[in-house]
């Protein structure tokens, strides 16, 4: 088992829960800079080529229902 040493003033739930996510996000927000907005343009389907999907992935997607999975 890993011995986690945390230096914080707030109580920490090692396992985490959904209720703690908003607070964690608010604490992390100042550490991340938003990238400049990049305008993307549509790509012509003729330029899209060479996409390969593994057979197992294709079978998995084919076996899924259209709704719910």
BELSUL-V284554 format. One record per backbone hydrogen bond with DSSP energy under -1.0 kcal/mol. NH is the residue of the N-H (numbers start at 1). CO is the residue of the C=O. If there is no record, write none. Layout:
<<NH & CO> <NH & CO>>
This chain:
<<24 & 20> <25 & 21> <26 & 22> <27 & 23> <28 & 24> <29 & 25> <31 & 28> <32 & 29> <47 & 44> <58 & 54> <59 & 55> <60 & 56> <61 & 57> <62 & 58> <63 & 59>>
